[in-house]
């Protein structure tokens, strides 16, 4: 997973396409209270199951306000699903499970997207498992607890919240775009291996002092980008009081890549920015043109980072340089 942040004309990124597109008349509804009807379902998974396999047109599912306590899987055979919620913290898909109970880092995921062309607007994906200890010896009962896992291509999340504690957002293979969204966690809360993610105008909210935003798992140099972060805010007024000394990330893989560009970095960041994780790692980590009281640190860990100029960054931080053809499928964030 590579993570990049850029300042290259944000408006230009979306002026290229940002298509609205027609809204399908075949709309399914998820609601706890709507009158029974053939297109109304009480759970999100039931609506997903009703979507035809291998559809060649968009399949819109409107998720009415409510908390839907369930695990959801959008299988590879269910492409072009669009979840439309009623706003942040309104249409919530929530579960509570971690690797401690499942013995896996993936199976506890609240919403798992294996399909291509998945899109979400105004949704909240949440895993409520937190870092907890039991007994006098402090037996740990937490662990990787993803709220959202994506592995398809041309996935996109707009105006949504992804909330958890450890390993909140997992991007494995494929590519995904986040715009105007809020991602929260404490430990390695954006992670994965072999996937590409681009974040624009997002808030990355760290819940614990000494925590890590990203843990990138690339083990061999690859072409293109994996994680890109453009004009985003690190931490916010939503962070718990006293949270400090957190890191931009640490290399899970030996060839991890991450760039923060034109992001707002608070004074509470650890001034070294990057922390060790995997022995022998030679990551391509960099902070480019960021702002805020924590930006331009003179104590950056140079063993884990490289200097990239604005001119160099401009060569690879356009959408189509990130993913060839990306500008043809990016949608207007305010479509719904």
C-alpha positions in Angstrom: 0.0 0.0 0.0 1.4 3.4 -0.8 0.2 6.6 0.6 0.6 10.0 -1.1 -0.6 13.5 -0.4 -0.5 16.2 -3.0 -1.4 19.9 -3.6 -1.5 19.7 -7.4 -4.6 21.7 -8.4 -7.3 19.8 -6.5 -10.0 21.3 -8.7 -8.3 20.2 -11.8 -8.4 16.6 -10.6 -12.2 16.5 -10.7 -12.8 19.0 -13.5 -11.6 16.4 -15.9 -14.6 14.2 -15.3 -16.6 14.3 -12.2 -19.6 13.0 -14.1 -23.0 12.9 -12.5 -24.5 10.2 -14.7 -28.1 9.0 -14.8 -29.7 7.6 -11.7 -31.1 4.1 -12.2 -34.8 3.5 -11.8 -34.1 0.1 -10.3 -33.4 1.3 -6.8 -33.4 -1.0 -3.7 -34.1 0.4 -0.3 -32.8 -0.7 3.1 -34.9 0.6 6.0 -36.0 -0.6 9.4 -39.3 1.3 9.2 -40.4 1.6 5.5 -43.6 -0.3 4.6 -42.9 -3.7 3.1 -42.5 -3.8 -0.6 -40.6 -6.0 -3.1 -37.7 -3.5 -3.2 -37.5 -2.9 0.5 -35.1 -4.9 2.7 -34.4 -4.8 6.5 -30.6 -5.5 6.2 -28.0 -4.2 3.9 -26.8 -7.8 3.1 -30.3 -8.8 2.0 -30.3 -5.9 -0.5 -26.9 -6.9 -1.8 -28.1 -10.5 -2.2 -31.0 -9.2 -4.3 -28.7 -7.5 -6.7 -28.3 -9.5 -9.9 -24.9 -11.1 -10.5 -22.5 -9.6 -13.1 -24.8 -6.6 -13.7 -23.6 -4.2 -16.5 -25.6 -1.3 -15.1 -25.4 0.6 -11.8 -27.3 -1.0 -8.9 -28.3 1.7 -6.4 -29.2 0.8 -2.8 -30.5 3.6 -0.7 -29.7 3.0 3.0 -32.2 4.9 5.1 -31.1 6.3 8.5 -30.4 3.8 11.1 -27.8 1.5 12.6 -27.5 -1.8 10.8 -25.6 -4.2 13.0 -24.3 -6.8 10.6 -21.4 -7.9 8.5 -21.7 -7.2 4.8 -19.9 -8.8 1.8 -20.2 -7.5 -1.7 -18.9 -10.5 -3.7 -16.8 -10.2 -6.9 -19.9 -11.3 -8.8 -21.8 -8.1 -7.7 -20.1 -5.2 -9.5 -21.5 -1.7 -9.9 -23.2 -1.5 -6.5 -23.7 2.0 -5.2 -24.7 2.5 -1.5 -26.4 5.9 -0.9 -26.8 6.9 2.7 -28.5 9.8 4.4 -25.3 11.5 5.6 -22.4 10.9 8.0 -23.3 9.0 11.2 -26.8 8.6 9.9 -26.8 5.5 7.7 -24.5 3.3 9.7 -23.3 -0.3 9.0 -21.7 -1.4 12.3 -20.2 -4.6 13.7 -18.0 -5.5 16.7 -15.3 -8.1 16.0 -11.5 -8.4 16.0 -8.8 -10.9 15.1 -8.7 -11.9 18.7 -12.0 -13.7 18.3 -11.6 -14.6 14.6 -8.0 -15.6 14.3 -7.8 -13.5 11.1 -7.1 -9.9 10.2 -9.8 -9.9 7.4 -12.8 -11.9 8.7 -13.7 -9.4 11.4 -14.4 -6.7 8.7 -17.7 -4.9 8.9 -18.1 -4.3 5.2 -16.0 -6.3 2.7 -16.0 -5.2 -0.9 -14.6 -7.7 -3.4 -16.4 -6.3 -6.4 -15.3 -3.8 -9.0 -17.0 -0.4 -9.5 -18.3 -0.1 -5.9 -19.3 3.4 -4.8 -20.6 4.8 -1.5 -22.1 8.2 -0.8 -23.0 9.5 2.7 -22.3 6.2 4.5 -20.7 5.3 7.8 -18.8 2.0 8.1 -17.9 1.2 11.7 -16.1 -1.5 13.7 -16.7 -0.8 17.4 -14.0 -3.2 18.7 -11.4 -1.2 20.7 -8.1 -1.7 22.5 -9.2 -3.5 25.7 -7.5 -5.5 28.3 -8.8 -8.1 30.8 -7.5 -9.4 34.0 -4.5 -8.5 36.2 -2.0 -9.4 33.5 -3.8 -7.3 30.9 -4.8 -10.0 28.4 -5.4 -8.2 25.1 -8.8 -8.7 23.5 -8.4 -6.3 20.6 -6.5 -6.7 17.3 -7.1 -5.9 13.7 -10.7 -4.9 13.4 -11.4 -3.5 9.9 -14.5 -1.4 9.3 -14.0 -1.4 5.5 -12.0 -3.7 3.2 -11.7 -3.0 -0.5 -10.0 -5.1 -3.2 -11.9 -4.3 -6.4 -10.9 -1.7 -9.1 -12.6 1.7 -9.6 -14.0 1.7 -6.0 -14.9 5.1 -4.6 -16.1 6.5 -1.3 -17.6 10.0 -1.1 -18.7 12.1 2.0 -18.5 9.1 4.3 -17.0 8.0 7.6 -14.8 4.9 8.2 -14.5 4.4 12.0 -12.5 1.9 14.0 -9.5 1.4 16.3 -6.9 -0.9 14.9 -6.5 -1.5 11.1 -9.7 0.4 10.3 -9.4 0.6 6.5 -7.9 -2.3 4.6 -6.9 -1.8 0.9 -5.7 -5.0 -0.6 -5.2 -5.0 -4.4 -7.4 -3.0 -6.7 -7.8 0.8 -6.3 -10.1 3.1 -4.3 -10.7 6.8 -4.1 -11.8 8.7 -0.9 -13.2 12.2 -1.2 -14.5 14.5 1.6 -14.4 11.5 4.0 -13.4 10.9 7.6 -11.1 7.9 8.5 -10.4 7.2 12.2 -8.4 4.8 14.3 -5.5 4.4 16.6 -3.1 1.9 15.2 -2.2 1.3 11.5 -5.6 2.4 10.7 -5.0 2.7 6.9 -3.2 -0.4 5.8 -2.9 -3.1 3.1 -0.7 -4.7 0.5 -0.9 -4.3 -3.2 -3.7 -1.8 -3.3 -3.9 1.8 -4.4 -5.8 4.4 -2.5 -6.1 8.2 -3.1 -7.5 10.5 -0.4 -8.6 14.0 -1.2 -9.9 16.5 1.3 -10.2 13.9 4.0 -9.7 14.0 7.8 -7.5 11.3 9.3 -8.3 11.3 13.0 -5.9 9.5 15.4 -7.4 8.3 18.7 -4.3 7.3 20.7 -1.0 8.9 21.6 1.8 7.1 19.9 -0.4 5.8 17.3 0.2 5.3 13.5 -1.9 6.4 10.6 -0.6 4.1 7.9 1.1 0.7 7.7 2.0 0.0 4.1 2.8 -3.6 3.2 4.6 -3.5 -0.2 7.5 -5.9 -0.2 9.0 -5.2 -3.7 9.2 -2.0 -5.7 6.2 -1.6 -8.0 5.2 0.9 -10.7 2.6 3.6 -10.0 1.3 4.8 -6.7 -0.5 3.0 -3.9 -1.5 5.5 -1.2 -1.9 9.2 -2.0 -3.2 11.8 0.3 -4.2 15.2 -1.1 -5.1 18.3 0.9 -6.1 16.3 4.0 -6.3 17.2 7.7 -4.4 15.0 10.1 -6.3 14.9 13.4 -9.1 17.3 14.2 -11.3 18.7 16.9 -12.8 15.2 17.0 -9.6 13.7 18.5 -9.7 12.9 22.2 -8.1 15.4 24.5 -4.4 14.8 25.1 -3.7 12.7 21.9 -0.2 13.5 20.9 3.1 12.1 19.6 1.5 10.1 16.8 3.2 9.1 13.6 2.4 9.5 9.9 3.1 5.8 9.5 5.5 2.9 9.7 6.6 0.4 7.0 4.9 -3.0 7.3 6.5 -4.1 4.0 10.2 -3.6 3.1 9.4 -1.4 0.1 6.5 0.6 1.6 5.6 3.8 -0.2 3.7 6.8 1.2 3.4 10.5 0.4 1.6 13.2 2.4 1.2 16.3 0.2 -0.3 19.6 1.2 -1.8 18.1 4.2 -2.4 20.0 7.5 -0.1 18.5 10.2 -0.8 19.5 13.8 1.7 20.3 16.5 0.8 17.0 18.2 2.6 14.9 15.6 5.8 13.2 16.6 8.5 15.4 14.8 10.2 12.3 13.4 7.0 11.6 11.4 7.9 7.9 10.6 8.5 4.9 12.9 10.3 1.6 12.3 8.3 -1.6 12.0 9.9 -4.2 9.6 13.6 -4.9 9.8 15.5 -4.0 6.7 12.7 -1.8 5.3 13.7 0.9 2.8 10.4 2.7 2.3 9.7 5.6 0.0 8.1 7.9 2.5 7.8 11.6 2.0 6.0 14.7 3.2 5.5 17.3 0.4 4.4 20.9 0.9 2.4 20.2 4.0 1.2 23.0 6.3 0.3 23.5 9.9 2.3 23.8 13.2 3.7 20.3 12.8 4.8 20.8 9.2 8.4 21.3 8.1 9.9 19.4 11.0 13.7 19.4 11.2 13.7 16.1 13.1 12.3 13.8 10.4 13.5 10.3 10.4 15.7 10.4 7.3 16.4 6.6 7.4 12.7 6.1 6.5 12.0 9.0 4.2 13.1 10.7 1.1 13.0 14.3 -0.1 10.6 14.9 -3.0 10.2 18.4 -4.5 6.9 19.9 -5.6 8.1 19.7 -9.3 8.9 16.0 -8.9 5.6 15.4 -7.2 3.6 17.1 -10.0 4.8 14.5 -12.4 3.0 11.7 -10.6 0.2 13.2 -8.5 -2.5 13.6 -11.2 -5.3 11.1 -11.1 -4.4 9.5 -14.3 -0.8 9.1 -13.3 -2.0 7.4 -10.1 -4.4 5.1 -12.0 -4.5 5.2 -15.8 -8.0 6.2 -16.9 -9.1 7.3 -13.4 -10.5 10.6 -14.6 -13.1 8.6 -16.7 -14.8 7.1 -13.7 -14.5 9.6 -10.9 -17.9 10.9 -10.0 -19.2 14.2 -8.6 -19.0 14.0 -4.8 -22.4 15.7 -4.6 -24.2 13.5 -7.1 -26.7 12.4 -4.4 
